[in-house]
Structures are given as C-alpha cells and as structure tokens.
Amino acid sequence: MFGLGVGELLVILVIVLIIFGAGKLPQIGEGLGRGIRSFRREIKRPDEIDVTPPPGEPGAADPPRADSDDRPPHA
C-alpha cells in the first residue's frame, strides 16, 4: 500500500495520536469515511448534460415578453 511498511504505518499512527489525542480519532475516522462514501457516490452518478443555450447567445430563443401578445403592432 503506497510503499509503506508496518513500521512506517505505526509511526504515522503514533504521530496522529499525539497530535489529535485518542478521543478525536473516532470523529476523524467518521468524517473520513463520510467523505470517501460521498466521493464514491459522486463518481458513480451519471453526468448531467445541459443543452440549453445561455441567454443572449446567437440562436437562443428570446423569452416572450409579458406585454406582448400575438397581435401586430399599431402603425
């Protein structure tokens, strides 16, 4: 696993214990697990493709105005 042996993993665990303390480790593990689950869920979800052109782009239909109806303008 990433070229780390048992000795290196134990040193890392001891450093984490010293920095965070034994009481914080379950909270850290829980947050890490939630993050990994969320990441996996987002990876598996299909991409959403939005094909509507942004407003003002050539070829985009202008939305109907509230004051317009289907009558021709008065001359």
PDB file of N, H, CA, C and O in Angstrom:
ATOM      1  N   MET A   1       0.844  -1.173   0.000  1.00  0.00           N
ATOM      2  CA  MET A   1       0.000   0.000   0.000  1.00  0.00           C
ATOM      3  C   MET A   1       0.890   1.237   0.000  1.00  0.00           C
ATOM      4  O   MET A   1       1.428   1.608   1.043  1.00  0.00           O
ATOM      5  N   PHE A   2       1.049   1.866  -1.131  1.00  0.00           N
ATOM      6  H   PHE A   2       0.611   1.564  -1.978  1.00  0.00           H
ATOM      7  CA  PHE A   2       1.824   3.078  -1.305  1.00  0.00           C
ATOM      8  C   PHE A   2       3.284   2.918  -0.872  1.00  0.00           C
ATOM      9  O   PHE A   2       3.945   3.914  -0.579  1.00  0.00           O
ATOM     10  N   GLY A   3       3.785   1.722  -0.826  1.00  0.00           N
ATOM     11  H   GLY A   3       3.248   0.912  -1.064  1.00  0.00           H
ATOM     12  CA  GLY A   3       5.169   1.505  -0.457  1.00  0.00           C
ATOM     13  C   GLY A   3       5.444   1.702   1.028  1.00  0.00           C
ATOM     14  O   GLY A   3       6.604   1.830   1.420  1.00  0.00           O
ATOM     15  N   LEU A   4       4.405   1.731   1.864  1.00  0.00           N
ATOM     16  H   LEU A   4       3.463   1.627   1.545  1.00  0.00           H
ATOM     17  CA  LEU A   4       4.597   1.898   3.304  1.00  0.00           C
ATOM     18  C   LEU A   4       4.567   0.535   3.984  1.00  0.00           C
ATOM     19  O   LEU A   4       3.694  -0.292   3.723  1.00  0.00           O
ATOM     20  N   GLY A   5       5.535   0.324   4.855  1.00  0.00           N
ATOM     21  H   GLY A   5       6.244   0.996   5.067  1.00  0.00           H
ATOM     22  CA  GLY A   5       5.569  -0.909   5.621  1.00  0.00           C
ATOM     23  C   GLY A   5       4.849  -0.741   6.940  1.00  0.00           C
ATOM     24  O   GLY A   5       4.295   0.321   7.224  1.00  0.00           O
ATOM     25  N   VAL A   6       4.858  -1.785   7.743  1.00  0.00           N
ATOM     26  H   VAL A   6       5.308  -2.647   7.512  1.00  0.00           H
ATOM     27  CA  VAL A   6       4.182  -1.775   9.036  1.00  0.00           C
ATOM     28  C   VAL A   6       4.838  -0.754   9.969  1.00  0.00           C
ATOM     29  O   VAL A   6       4.141  -0.060  10.709  1.00  0.00           O
ATOM     30  N   GLY A   7       6.141  -0.658   9.943  1.00  0.00           N
ATOM     31  H   GLY A   7       6.707  -1.221   9.342  1.00  0.00           H
ATOM     32  CA  GLY A   7       6.845   0.294  10.808  1.00  0.00           C
ATOM     33  C   GLY A   7       6.463   1.735  10.513  1.00  0.00           C
ATOM     34  O   GLY A   7       6.223   2.525  11.426  1.00  0.00           O
ATOM     35  N   GLU A   8       6.410   2.071   9.222  1.00  0.00           N
ATOM     36  H   GLU A   8       6.605   1.429   8.481  1.00  0.00           H
ATOM     37  CA  GLU A   8       6.035   3.429   8.847  1.00  0.00           C
ATOM     38  C   GLU A   8       4.600   3.745   9.261  1.00  0.00           C
ATOM     39  O   GLU A   8       4.323   4.844   9.739  1.00  0.00           O
ATOM     40  N   LEU A   9       3.691   2.795   9.081  1.00  0.00           N
ATOM     41  H   LEU A   9       3.916   1.902   8.693  1.00  0.00           H
ATOM     42  CA  LEU A   9       2.299   2.999   9.469  1.00  0.00           C
ATOM     43  C   LEU A   9       2.159   3.190  10.974  1.00  0.00           C
ATOM     44  O   LEU A   9       1.347   4.000  11.421  1.00  0.00           O
ATOM     45  N   LEU A  10       2.941   2.454  11.760  1.00  0.00           N
ATOM     46  H   LEU A  10       3.601   1.796  11.398  1.00  0.00           H
ATOM     47  CA  LEU A  10       2.901   2.620  13.215  1.00  0.00           C
ATOM     48  C   LEU A  10       3.411   3.996  13.637  1.00  0.00           C
ATOM     49  O   LEU A  10       2.856   4.615  14.544  1.00  0.00           O
ATOM     50  N   VAL A  11       4.470   4.476  12.978  1.00  0.00           N
ATOM     51  H   VAL A  11       4.921   3.973  12.240  1.00  0.00           H
ATOM     52  CA  VAL A  11       4.992   5.809  13.290  1.00  0.00           C
ATOM     53  C   VAL A  11       3.940   6.876  12.966  1.00  0.00           C
ATOM     54  O   VAL A  11       3.743   7.811  13.742  1.00  0.00           O
ATOM     55  N   ILE A  12       3.274   6.738  11.833  1.00  0.00           N
ATOM     56  H   ILE A  12       3.434   5.979  11.203  1.00  0.00           H
ATOM     57  CA  ILE A  12       2.223   7.694  11.457  1.00  0.00           C
ATOM     58  C   ILE A  12       1.085   7.649  12.461  1.00  0.00           C
ATOM     59  O   ILE A  12       0.575   8.698  12.856  1.00  0.00           O
ATOM     60  N   LEU A  13       0.674   6.458  12.882  1.00  0.00           N
ATOM     61  H   LEU A  13       1.088   5.606  12.561  1.00  0.00           H
ATOM     62  CA  LEU A  13      -0.404   6.319  13.866  1.00  0.00           C
ATOM     63  C   LEU A  13      -0.025   6.965  15.198  1.00  0.00           C
ATOM     64  O   LEU A  13      -0.856   7.629  15.818  1.00  0.00           O
ATOM     65  N   VAL A  14       1.214   6.781  15.645  1.00  0.00           N
ATOM     66  H   VAL A  14       1.890   6.241  15.142  1.00  0.00           H
ATOM     67  CA  VAL A  14       1.660   7.390  16.900  1.00  0.00           C
ATOM     68  C   VAL A  14       1.653   8.912  16.787  1.00  0.00           C
ATOM     69  O   VAL A  14       1.242   9.599  17.722  1.00  0.00           O
ATOM     70  N   ILE A  15       2.105   9.441  15.653  1.00  0.00           N
ATOM     71  H   ILE A  15       2.439   8.883  14.894  1.00  0.00           H
ATOM     72  CA  ILE A  15       2.111  10.902  15.463  1.00  0.00           C
ATOM     73  C   ILE A  15       0.687  11.442  15.466  1.00  0.00           C
ATOM     74  O   ILE A  15       0.428  12.488  16.062  1.00  0.00           O
ATOM     75  N   VAL A  16      -0.235  10.750  14.813  1.00  0.00           N
ATOM     76  H   VAL A  16      -0.025   9.901  14.329  1.00  0.00           H
ATOM     77  CA  VAL A  16      -1.639  11.183  14.790  1.00  0.00           C
ATOM     78  C   VAL A  16      -2.218  11.132  16.197  1.00  0.00           C
ATOM     79  O   VAL A  16      -2.953  12.038  16.591  1.00  0.00           O
ATOM     80  N   LEU A  17      -1.903  10.097  16.956  1.00  0.00           N
ATOM     81  H   LEU A  17      -1.305   9.361  16.636  1.00  0.00           H
ATOM     82  CA  LEU A  17      -2.386  10.001  18.340  1.00  0.00           C
ATOM     83  C   LEU A  17      -1.868  11.155  19.191  1.00  0.00           C
ATOM     84  O   LEU A  17      -2.600  11.700  20.017  1.00  0.00           O
ATOM     85  N   ILE A  18      -0.613  11.525  18.991  1.00  0.00           N
ATOM     86  H   ILE A  18      -0.019  11.082  18.320  1.00  0.00           H
ATOM     87  CA  ILE A  18      -0.029  12.615  19.773  1.00  0.00           C
ATOM     88  C   ILE A  18      -0.689  13.950  19.399  1.00  0.00           C
ATOM     89  O   ILE A  18      -0.995  14.762  20.272  1.00  0.00           O
ATOM     90  N   ILE A  19      -0.903  14.166  18.108  1.00  0.00           N
ATOM     91  H   ILE A  19      -0.654  13.507  17.399  1.00  0.00           H
ATOM     92  CA  ILE A  19      -1.459  15.444  17.651  1.00  0.00           C
ATOM     93  C   ILE A  19      -2.927  15.585  18.041  1.00  0.00           C
ATOM     94  O   ILE A  19      -3.320  16.609  18.601  1.00  0.00           O
ATOM     95  N   PHE A  20      -3.742  14.570  17.752  1.00  0.00           N
ATOM     96  H   PHE A  20      -3.422  13.739  17.297  1.00  0.00           H
ATOM     97  CA  PHE A  20      -5.186  14.694  17.937  1.00  0.00           C
ATOM     98  C   PHE A  20      -5.696  14.102  19.237  1.00  0.00           C
ATOM     99  O   PHE A  20      -6.755  14.509  19.715  1.00  0.00           O
ATOM    100  N   GLY A  21      -4.998  13.179  19.809  1.00  0.00           N
ATOM    101  H   GLY A  21      -4.138  12.849  19.421  1.00  0.00           H
ATOM    102  CA  GLY A  21      -5.472  12.515  21.019  1.00  0.00           C
ATOM    103  C   GLY A  21      -6.408  11.368  20.674  1.00  0.00           C
ATOM    104  O   GLY A  21      -6.973  11.315  19.582  1.00  0.00           O
ATOM    105  N   ALA A  22      -6.561  10.457  21.619  1.00  0.00           N
ATOM    106  H   ALA A  22      -6.102  10.501  22.506  1.00  0.00           H
ATOM    107  CA  ALA A  22      -7.362   9.259  21.365  1.00  0.00           C
ATOM    108  C   ALA A  22      -8.848   9.581  21.273  1.00  0.00           C
ATOM    109  O   ALA A  22      -9.585   8.845  20.616  1.00  0.00           O
ATOM    110  N   GLY A  23      -9.307  10.639  21.899  1.00  0.00           N
ATOM    111  H   GLY A  23      -8.708  11.237  22.433  1.00  0.00           H
ATOM    112  CA  GLY A  23     -10.732  10.973  21.875  1.00  0.00           C
ATOM    113  C   GLY A  23     -11.215  11.472  20.530  1.00  0.00           C
ATOM    114  O   GLY A  23     -12.383  11.288  20.188  1.00  0.00           O
ATOM    115  N   LYS A  24     -10.345  12.096  19.764  1.00  0.00           N
ATOM    116  H   LYS A  24      -9.396  12.246  20.042  1.00  0.00           H
ATOM    117  CA  LYS A  24     -10.738  12.653  18.467  1.00  0.00           C
ATOM    118  C   LYS A  24     -10.657  11.646  17.331  1.00  0.00           C
ATOM    119  O   LYS A  24     -11.233  11.884  16.270  1.00  0.00           O
ATOM    120  N   LEU A  25      -9.966  10.535  17.515  1.00  0.00           N
ATOM    121  H   LEU A  25      -9.498  10.341  18.378  1.00  0.00           H
ATOM    122  CA  LEU A  25      -9.780   9.586  16.422  1.00  0.00           C
ATOM    123  C   LEU A  25     -11.094   9.045  15.857  1.00  0.00           C
ATOM    124  O   LEU A  25     -11.222   8.958  14.636  1.00  0.00           O
ATOM    125  N   PRO A  26     -12.084   8.674  16.690  1.00  0.00           N
ATOM    126  CA  PRO A  26     -13.345   8.193  16.090  1.00  0.00           C
ATOM    127  C   PRO A  26     -14.034   9.259  15.237  1.00  0.00           C
ATOM    128  O   PRO A  26     -14.611   8.939  14.198  1.00  0.00           O
ATOM    129  N   GLN A  27     -13.980  10.505  15.661  1.00  0.00           N
ATOM    130  H   GLN A  27     -13.511  10.765  16.506  1.00  0.00           H
ATOM    131  CA  GLN A  27     -14.594  11.582  14.879  1.00  0.00           C
ATOM    132  C   GLN A  27     -13.852  11.789  13.564  1.00  0.00           C
ATOM    133  O   GLN A  27     -14.474  12.026  12.528  1.00  0.00           O
ATOM    134  N   ILE A  28     -12.541  11.702  13.603  1.00  0.00           N
ATOM    135  H   ILE A  28     -12.036  11.510  14.445  1.00  0.00           H
ATOM    136  CA  ILE A  28     -11.745  11.853  12.387  1.00  0.00           C
ATOM    137  C   ILE A  28     -12.038  10.712  11.422  1.00  0.00           C
ATOM    138  O   ILE A  28     -12.205  10.940  10.224  1.00  0.00           O
ATOM    139  N   GLY A  29     -12.103   9.493  11.933  1.00  0.00           N
ATOM    140  H   GLY A  29     -11.967   9.309  12.907  1.00  0.00           H
ATOM    141  CA  GLY A  29     -12.408   8.333  11.095  1.00  0.00           C
ATOM    142  C   GLY A  29     -13.798   8.417  10.497  1.00  0.00           C
ATOM    143  O   GLY A  29     -14.000   8.062   9.336  1.00  0.00           O
ATOM    144  N   GLU A  30     -14.762   8.887  11.285  1.00  0.00           N
ATOM    145  H   GLU A  30     -14.598   9.175  12.228  1.00  0.00           H
ATOM    146  CA  GLU A  30     -16.131   9.018  10.795  1.00  0.00           C
ATOM    147  C   GLU A  30     -16.201  10.044   9.670  1.00  0.00           C
ATOM    148  O   GLU A  30     -16.843   9.801   8.648  1.00  0.00           O
ATOM    149  N   GLY A  31     -15.554  11.172   9.847  1.00  0.00           N
ATOM    150  H   GLY A  31     -15.033  11.369  10.677  1.00  0.00           H
ATOM    151  CA  GLY A  31     -15.546  12.199   8.808  1.00  0.00           C
ATOM    152  C   GLY A  31     -14.846  11.732   7.546  1.00  0.00           C
ATOM    153  O   GLY A  31     -15.292  12.021   6.436  1.00  0.00           O
ATOM    154  N   LEU A  32     -13.759  11.015   7.716  1.00  0.00           N
ATOM    155  H   LEU A  32     -13.396  10.780   8.618  1.00  0.00           H
ATOM    156  CA  LEU A  32     -13.035  10.481   6.570  1.00  0.00           C
ATOM    157  C   LEU A  32     -13.887   9.469   5.812  1.00  0.00           C
ATOM    158  O   LEU A  32     -13.911   9.469   4.581  1.00  0.00           O
ATOM    159  N   GLY A  33     -14.584   8.606   6.548  1.00  0.00           N
ATOM    160  H   GLY A  33     -14.564   8.605   7.548  1.00  0.00           H
ATOM    161  CA  GLY A  33     -15.467   7.616   5.923  1.00  0.00           C
ATOM    162  C   GLY A  33     -16.603   8.275   5.165  1.00  0.00           C
ATOM    163  O   GLY A  33     -16.937   7.855   4.057  1.00  0.00           O
ATOM    164  N   ARG A  34     -17.212   9.323   5.761  1.00  0.00           N
ATOM    165  H   ARG A  34     -16.941   9.664   6.661  1.00  0.00           H
ATOM    166  CA  ARG A  34     -18.291  10.042   5.077  1.00  0.00           C
ATOM    167  C   ARG A  34     -17.777  10.686   3.789  1.00  0.00           C
ATOM    168  O   ARG A  34     -18.459  10.670   2.764  1.00  0.00           O
ATOM    169  N   GLY A  35     -16.594  11.242   3.850  1.00  0.00           N
ATOM    170  H   GLY A  35     -16.040  11.255   4.683  1.00  0.00           H
ATOM    171  CA  GLY A  35     -16.017  11.867   2.664  1.00  0.00           C
ATOM    172  C   GLY A  35     -15.754  10.870   1.551  1.00  0.00           C
ATOM    173  O   GLY A  35     -16.019  11.157   0.384  1.00  0.00           O
ATOM    174  N   ILE A  36     -15.237   9.708   1.899  1.00  0.00           N
ATOM    175  H   ILE A  36     -15.022   9.475   2.847  1.00  0.00           H
ATOM    176  CA  ILE A  36     -14.966   8.677   0.899  1.00  0.00           C
ATOM    177  C   ILE A  36     -16.263   8.159   0.291  1.00  0.00           C
ATOM    178  O   ILE A  36     -16.338   7.952  -0.920  1.00  0.00           O
ATOM    179  N   ARG A  37     -17.299   7.945   1.128  1.00  0.00           N
ATOM    180  H   ARG A  37     -17.238   8.113   2.111  1.00  0.00           H
ATOM    181  CA  ARG A  37     -18.594   7.486   0.610  1.00  0.00           C
ATOM    182  C   ARG A  37     -19.199   8.516  -0.338  1.00  0.00           C
ATOM    183  O   ARG A  37     -19.730   8.161  -1.390  1.00  0.00           O
ATOM    184  N   SER A  38     -19.118   9.771   0.031  1.00  0.00           N
ATOM    185  H   SER A  38     -18.687  10.059   0.886  1.00  0.00           H
ATOM    186  CA  SER A  38     -19.657  10.831  -0.814  1.00  0.00           C
ATOM    187  C   SER A  38     -18.903  10.892  -2.141  1.00  0.00           C
ATOM    188  O   SER A  38     -19.515  11.058  -3.196  1.00  0.00           O
ATOM    189  N   PHE A  39     -17.614  10.761  -2.093  1.00  0.00           N
ATOM    190  H   PHE A  39     -17.116  10.626  -1.236  1.00  0.00           H
ATOM    191  CA  PHE A  39     -16.797  10.780  -3.299  1.00  0.00           C
ATOM    192  C   PHE A  39     -17.170   9.620  -4.219  1.00  0.00           C
ATOM    193  O   PHE A  39     -17.332   9.819  -5.423  1.00  0.00           O
ATOM    194  N   ARG A  40     -17.307   8.421  -3.677  1.00  0.00           N
ATOM    195  H   ARG A  40     -17.175   8.260  -2.699  1.00  0.00           H
ATOM    196  CA  ARG A  40     -17.685   7.263  -4.489  1.00  0.00           C
ATOM    197  C   ARG A  40     -19.061   7.446  -5.103  1.00  0.00           C
ATOM    198  O   ARG A  40     -19.269   7.100  -6.266  1.00  0.00           O
ATOM    199  N   ARG A  41     -20.003   7.985  -4.338  1.00  0.00           N
ATOM    200  H   ARG A  41     -19.834   8.266  -3.393  1.00  0.00           H
ATOM    201  CA  ARG A  41     -21.362   8.208  -4.831  1.00  0.00           C
ATOM    202  C   ARG A  41     -21.346   9.180  -6.013  1.00  0.00           C
ATOM    203  O   ARG A  41     -22.041   8.962  -7.005  1.00  0.00           O
ATOM    204  N   GLU A  42     -20.559  10.246  -5.910  1.00  0.00           N
ATOM    205  H   GLU A  42     -19.994  10.424  -5.104  1.00  0.00           H
ATOM    206  CA  GLU A  42     -20.495  11.233  -6.981  1.00  0.00           C
ATOM    207  C   GLU A  42     -19.791  10.675  -8.216  1.00  0.00           C
ATOM    208  O   GLU A  42     -20.132  11.047  -9.339  1.00  0.00           O
ATOM    209  N   ILE A  43     -18.830   9.802  -8.025  1.00  0.00           N
ATOM    210  H   ILE A  43     -18.554   9.500  -7.113  1.00  0.00           H
ATOM    211  CA  ILE A  43     -18.138   9.184  -9.156  1.00  0.00           C
ATOM    212  C   ILE A  43     -19.081   8.283  -9.933  1.00  0.00           C
ATOM    213  O   ILE A  43     -19.028   8.262 -11.163  1.00  0.00           O
ATOM    214  N   LYS A  44     -19.941   7.540  -9.254  1.00  0.00           N
ATOM    215  H   LYS A  44     -19.984   7.558  -8.255  1.00  0.00           H
ATOM    216  CA  LYS A  44     -20.842   6.589  -9.905  1.00  0.00           C
ATOM    217  C   LYS A  44     -22.045   7.263 -10.552  1.00  0.00           C
ATOM    218  O   LYS A  44     -22.665   6.682 -11.443  1.00  0.00           O
ATOM    219  N   ARG A  45     -22.392   8.485 -10.120  1.00  0.00           N
ATOM    220  H   ARG A  45     -21.888   8.957  -9.396  1.00  0.00           H
ATOM    221  CA  ARG A  45     -23.567   9.168 -10.655  1.00  0.00           C
ATOM    222  C   ARG A  45     -23.285   9.618 -12.083  1.00  0.00           C
ATOM    223  O   ARG A  45     -22.211  10.151 -12.360  1.00  0.00           O
ATOM    224  N   PRO A  46     -24.251   9.407 -13.007  1.00  0.00           N
ATOM    225  CA  PRO A  46     -24.013   9.825 -14.390  1.00  0.00           C
ATOM    226  C   PRO A  46     -23.947  11.347 -14.500  1.00  0.00           C
ATOM    227  O   PRO A  46     -24.561  12.072 -13.717  1.00  0.00           O
ATOM    228  N   ASP A  47     -23.194  11.806 -15.482  1.00  0.00           N
ATOM    229  H   ASP A  47     -22.695  11.218 -16.118  1.00  0.00           H
ATOM    230  CA  ASP A  47     -23.047  13.231 -15.710  1.00  0.00           C
ATOM    231  C   ASP A  47     -24.356  13.816 -16.234  1.00  0.00           C
ATOM    232  O   ASP A  47     -25.062  13.182 -17.019  1.00  0.00           O
ATOM    233  N   GLU A  48     -24.665  15.014 -15.796  1.00  0.00           N
ATOM    234  H   GLU A  48     -24.092  15.528 -15.158  1.00  0.00           H
ATOM    235  CA  GLU A  48     -25.825  15.722 -16.309  1.00  0.00           C
ATOM    236  C   GLU A  48     -25.349  16.655 -17.408  1.00  0.00           C
ATOM    237  O   GLU A  48     -24.397  17.415 -17.228  1.00  0.00           O
ATOM    238  N   ILE A  49     -26.019  16.589 -18.537  1.00  0.00           N
ATOM    239  H   ILE A  49     -26.792  15.972 -18.683  1.00  0.00           H
ATOM    240  CA  ILE A  49     -25.636  17.424 -19.668  1.00  0.00           C
ATOM    241  C   ILE A  49     -26.740  18.451 -19.886  1.00  0.00           C
ATOM    242  O   ILE A  49     -27.896  18.091 -20.112  1.00  0.00           O
ATOM    243  N   ASP A  50     -26.387  19.710 -19.819  1.00  0.00           N
ATOM    244  H   ASP A  50     -25.448  20.002 -19.635  1.00  0.00           H
ATOM    245  CA  ASP A  50     -27.330  20.798 -20.028  1.00  0.00           C
ATOM    246  C   ASP A  50     -27.157  21.303 -21.453  1.00  0.00           C
ATOM    247  O   ASP A  50     -26.102  21.836 -21.799  1.00  0.00           O
ATOM    248  N   VAL A  51     -28.193  21.138 -22.290  1.00  0.00           N
ATOM    249  H   VAL A  51     -29.050  20.705 -22.009  1.00  0.00           H
ATOM    250  CA  VAL A  51     -28.097  21.524 -23.691  1.00  0.00           C
ATOM    251  C   VAL A  51     -28.784  22.847 -23.988  1.00  0.00           C
ATOM    252  O   VAL A  51     -28.814  23.272 -25.143  1.00  0.00           O
ATOM    253  N   THR A  52     -29.334  23.504 -22.984  1.00  0.00           N
ATOM    254  H   THR A  52     -29.311  23.158 -22.046  1.00  0.00           H
ATOM    255  CA  THR A  52     -29.976  24.787 -23.229  1.00  0.00           C
ATOM    256  C   THR A  52     -28.909  25.863 -23.394  1.00  0.00           C
ATOM    257  O   THR A  52     -27.988  25.957 -22.583  1.00  0.00           O
ATOM    258  N   PRO A  53     -29.033  26.680 -24.449  1.00  0.00           N
ATOM    259  CA  PRO A  53     -28.020  27.725 -24.647  1.00  0.00           C
ATOM    260  C   PRO A  53     -28.203  28.830 -23.623  1.00  0.00           C
ATOM    261  O   PRO A  53     -29.328  29.111 -23.211  1.00  0.00           O
ATOM    262  N   PRO A  54     -27.127  29.454 -23.211  1.00  0.00           N
ATOM    263  CA  PRO A  54     -27.234  30.563 -22.258  1.00  0.00           C
ATOM    264  C   PRO A  54     -27.949  31.745 -22.909  1.00  0.00           C
ATOM    265  O   PRO A  54     -27.883  31.900 -24.129  1.00  0.00           O
ATOM    266  N   PRO A  55     -28.629  32.580 -22.125  1.00  0.00           N
ATOM    267  CA  PRO A  55     -29.345  33.714 -22.702  1.00  0.00           C
ATOM    268  C   PRO A  55     -28.396  34.686 -23.387  1.00  0.00           C
ATOM    269  O   PRO A  55     -27.285  34.933 -22.918  1.00  0.00           O
ATOM    270  N   GLY A  56     -28.860  35.228 -24.504  1.00  0.00           N
ATOM    271  H   GLY A  56     -29.763  35.027 -24.885  1.00  0.00           H
ATOM    272  CA  GLY A  56     -28.057  36.194 -25.232  1.00  0.00           C
ATOM    273  C   GLY A  56     -27.128  35.578 -26.246  1.00  0.00           C
ATOM    274  O   GLY A  56     -26.484  36.307 -27.001  1.00  0.00           O
ATOM    275  N   GLU A  57     -27.032  34.279 -26.294  1.00  0.00           N
ATOM    276  H   GLU A  57     -27.555  33.687 -25.681  1.00  0.00           H
ATOM    277  CA  GLU A  57     -26.167  33.612 -27.253  1.00  0.00           C
ATOM    278  C   GLU A  57     -26.894  33.523 -28.596  1.00  0.00           C
ATOM    279  O   GLU A  57     -28.105  33.299 -28.606  1.00  0.00           O
ATOM    280  N   PRO A  58     -26.207  33.687 -29.726  1.00  0.00           N
ATOM    281  CA  PRO A  58     -26.874  33.583 -31.029  1.00  0.00           C
ATOM    282  C   PRO A  58     -27.581  32.237 -31.173  1.00  0.00           C
ATOM    283  O   PRO A  58     -27.034  31.186 -30.839  1.00  0.00           O
ATOM    284  N   GLY A  59     -28.789  32.298 -31.671  1.00  0.00           N
ATOM    285  H   GLY A  59     -29.233  33.151 -31.942  1.00  0.00           H
ATOM    286  CA  GLY A  59     -29.566  31.074 -31.843  1.00  0.00           C
ATOM    287  C   GLY A  59     -30.441  30.764 -30.657  1.00  0.00           C
ATOM    288  O   GLY A  59     -31.284  29.870 -30.730  1.00  0.00           O
ATOM    289  N   ALA A  60     -30.263  31.475 -29.573  1.00  0.00           N
ATOM    290  H   ALA A  60     -29.578  32.201 -29.514  1.00  0.00           H
ATOM    291  CA  ALA A  60     -31.101  31.242 -28.400  1.00  0.00           C
ATOM    292  C   ALA A  60     -32.408  31.998 -28.588  1.00  0.00           C
ATOM    293  O   ALA A  60     -32.401  33.164 -28.981  1.00  0.00           O
ATOM    294  N   ALA A  61     -33.508  31.352 -28.314  1.00  0.00           N
ATOM    295  H   ALA A  61     -33.513  30.405 -27.995  1.00  0.00           H
ATOM    296  CA  ALA A  61     -34.815  31.986 -28.450  1.00  0.00           C
ATOM    297  C   ALA A  61     -35.006  32.964 -27.301  1.00  0.00           C
ATOM    298  O   ALA A  61     -34.738  32.650 -26.142  1.00  0.00           O
ATOM    299  N   ASP A  62     -35.483  34.174 -27.656  1.00  0.00           N
ATOM    300  H   ASP A  62     -35.700  34.430 -28.598  1.00  0.00           H
ATOM    301  CA  ASP A  62     -35.759  35.156 -26.612  1.00  0.00           C
ATOM    302  C   ASP A  62     -37.037  34.763 -25.892  1.00  0.00           C
ATOM    303  O   ASP A  62     -37.998  34.339 -26.535  1.00  0.00           O
ATOM    304  N   PRO A  63     -37.070  34.894 -24.583  1.00  0.00           N
ATOM    305  CA  PRO A  63     -38.300  34.552 -23.859  1.00  0.00           C
ATOM    306  C   PRO A  63     -39.399  35.543 -24.205  1.00  0.00           C
ATOM    307  O   PRO A  63     -39.106  36.707 -24.479  1.00  0.00           O
ATOM    308  N   PRO A  64     -40.657  35.114 -24.201  1.00  0.00           N
ATOM    309  CA  PRO A  64     -41.745  36.034 -24.535  1.00  0.00           C
ATOM    310  C   PRO A  64     -41.861  37.129 -23.490  1.00  0.00           C
ATOM    311  O   PRO A  64     -41.671  36.889 -22.297  1.00  0.00           O
ATOM    312  N   ARG A  65     -42.177  38.342 -23.952  1.00  0.00           N
ATOM    313  H   ARG A  65     -42.331  38.537 -24.921  1.00  0.00           H
ATOM    314  CA  ARG A  65     -42.343  39.459 -23.040  1.00  0.00           C
ATOM    315  C   ARG A  65     -43.760  39.451 -22.493  1.00  0.00           C
ATOM    316  O   ARG A  65     -44.682  38.964 -23.148  1.00  0.00           O
ATOM    317  N   ALA A  66     -43.931  39.985 -21.304  1.00  0.00           N
ATOM    318  H   ALA A  66     -43.182  40.381 -20.772  1.00  0.00           H
ATOM    319  CA  ALA A  66     -45.229  39.980 -20.653  1.00  0.00           C
ATOM    320  C   ALA A  66     -46.208  40.914 -21.350  1.00  0.00           C
ATOM    321  O   ALA A  66     -47.412  40.661 -21.316  1.00  0.00           O
ATOM    322  N   ASP A  67     -45.729  41.999 -21.988  1.00  0.00           N
ATOM    323  H   ASP A  67     -44.751  42.205 -22.015  1.00  0.00           H
ATOM    324  CA  ASP A  67     -46.638  42.953 -22.604  1.00  0.00           C
ATOM    325  C   ASP A  67     -46.951  42.606 -24.055  1.00  0.00           C
ATOM    326  O   ASP A  67     -47.723  43.311 -24.705  1.00  0.00           O
ATOM    327  N   SER A  68     -46.372  41.548 -24.560  1.00  0.00           N
ATOM    328  H   SER A  68     -45.745  40.975 -24.032  1.00  0.00           H
ATOM    329  CA  SER A  68     -46.627  41.208 -25.955  1.00  0.00           C
ATOM    330  C   SER A  68     -47.724  40.157 -26.038  1.00  0.00           C
ATOM    331  O   SER A  68     -47.825  39.258 -25.203  1.00  0.00           O
ATOM    332  N   ASP A  69     -48.542  40.305 -27.076  1.00  0.00           N
ATOM    333  H   ASP A  69     -48.459  41.036 -27.753  1.00  0.00           H
ATOM    334  CA  ASP A  69     -49.492  39.263 -27.417  1.00  0.00           C
ATOM    335  C   ASP A  69     -49.323  39.012 -28.908  1.00  0.00           C
ATOM    336  O   ASP A  69     -48.437  39.594 -29.534  1.00  0.00           O
ATOM    337  N   ASP A  70     -50.118  38.196 -29.459  1.00  0.00           N
ATOM    338  H   ASP A  70     -50.837  37.723 -28.951  1.00  0.00           H
ATOM    339  CA  ASP A  70     -49.908  37.778 -30.858  1.00  0.00           C
ATOM    340  C   ASP A  70     -50.476  38.773 -31.862  1.00  0.00           C
ATOM    341  O   ASP A  70     -50.595  38.434 -33.039  1.00  0.00           O
ATOM    342  N   ARG A  71     -50.828  39.974 -31.450  1.00  0.00           N
ATOM    343  H   ARG A  71     -50.731  40.249 -30.494  1.00  0.00           H
ATOM    344  CA  ARG A  71     -51.358  40.984 -32.373  1.00  0.00           C
ATOM    345  C   ARG A  71     -50.200  41.766 -32.972  1.00  0.00           C
ATOM    346  O   ARG A  71     -49.187  41.995 -32.312  1.00  0.00           O
ATOM    347  N   PRO A  72     -50.358  42.174 -34.229  1.00  0.00           N
ATOM    348  CA  PRO A  72     -49.301  43.030 -34.808  1.00  0.00           C
ATOM    349  C   PRO A  72     -49.324  44.399 -34.169  1.00  0.00           C
ATOM    350  O   PRO A  72     -50.373  44.825 -33.686  1.00  0.00           O
ATOM    351  N   PRO A  73     -48.197  45.112 -34.146  1.00  0.00           N
ATOM    352  CA  PRO A  73     -48.162  46.437 -33.521  1.00  0.00           C
ATOM    353  C   PRO A  73     -48.984  47.440 -34.329  1.00  0.00           C
ATOM    354  O   PRO A  73     -49.157  47.283 -35.538  1.00  0.00           O
ATOM    355  N   HIS A  74     -49.485  48.464 -33.656  1.00  0.00           N
ATOM    356  H   HIS A  74     -49.344  48.592 -32.674  1.00  0.00           H
ATOM    357  CA  HIS A  74     -50.258  49.502 -34.311  1.00  0.00           C
ATOM    358  C   HIS A  74     -49.314  50.453 -35.041  1.00  0.00           C
ATOM    359  O   HIS A  74     -48.273  50.844 -34.513  1.00  0.00           O
ATOM    360  N   ALA A  75     -49.691  50.814 -36.251  1.00  0.00           N
ATOM    361  H   ALA A  75     -50.536  50.496 -36.681  1.00  0.00           H
ATOM    362  CA  ALA A  75     -48.844  51.709 -37.024  1.00  0.00           C
ATOM    363  C   ALA A  75     -49.262  53.143 -36.906  1.00  0.00           C
ATOM    364  O   ALA A  75     -48.638  54.019 -37.505  1.00  0.00           O
TER     365      ALA A  75
END
